[in-house]
Amino acid sequence: MNNILNCKERPQDSLLVWIEKYMKYKINILTRRDIKNKKLLDNATVKIKAGTHSIQELDFYMKQVRKAGLAGTNVYFTVMKKFHLYIENIPMVSLNQIDEDFVSQFLYESTCTLADATKKNHLRVISNFFNYLDKRADCKFNFSLNNWGGLRGNSGVKLPIYLNDKEIKEFMNALEEYRKISYKKSIMVILIEMILHTGMRVHEVVNIRLKDITHDELSYVIKIIGKGNKERFIMIKEDILKFFLTSKTKPELQDNELLFKTKGEAFNQQTVYHHMNNILRLAKLKKGKNGPHLLRHTFATRLYKKTKDLVLVQELLGHENINTSRIYTHFDTARLKEAALIMDDL
């Protein structure tokens, strides 16, 4: 029977089998909109389905899956690989020995030095995996993990790092310097400008296709496919994109082609991170986190400061829950000044 939890002699080998099934399940349900190499994906999936001999071999095929364009699997496999390595040297006769305290200890030891957002991701993935086992294996773990104390809770939520007005000007000056270095770098500057001016995520901007862009007077309206394959629309000033879109060096572009591409494929997200760090160094700016997400936070912070419209922030950033957008209200200095003067009318 293929639903036997302890399907192998060693619990660690049984866990490997179930991680393979779990990852095969995730491969099947994740959106395939960004697949670049279907043959590579199919070959890797066949190998995973046939079974691997070690977590390292499974890791190899999961890297092939990501290389093929299904990057979302990395979120799940990173955690599952850690969990398998965690129990590798633990004396155990059955996977049924795993209880909620055991999983909580794993979460604590594997995430104690990590940020809350990463801790939450580990918690979400490991909970999802055991829910998967409850439905498909001959077992009932029924873990809630509600009592796991690894998260700081709302009182410990980290405020996002962003660029202030002076730093934005310095960053934009550095963008202009970087633009002049080469044509390739000028294209990357346009991409990074789009993140700064719209708050898009990196994976959203690198997957924009020409058919997603429409002209509207002095702006462009762009359809974005965000998390969970959800659509939203953003608007960007015409002067940021106009030259690039009408450039005579791009006559071969078709409606379904990517706006940004290298060798026919979407830009690698790590490439964007690399150029972003180069530009920050050029601007002599040092922030706690230097990735493009810094620009997303910068956009959202300025948007809320100017509009005081939390719903607008939620809509433009593609947040599923408006509470996620509330972190940007902490930067409302006008409200803080009101609070500072609260005793002045006595």
Beta strands, then each sheet from edge to edge (+ up, - down):
strand 1: 213-216
strand 2: 219-225
strand 3: 231-237
strand 4: 261-262
strand 5: 265-266
sheet 1: 1+ 2- 3+
sheet 2: 4+ 5-
end
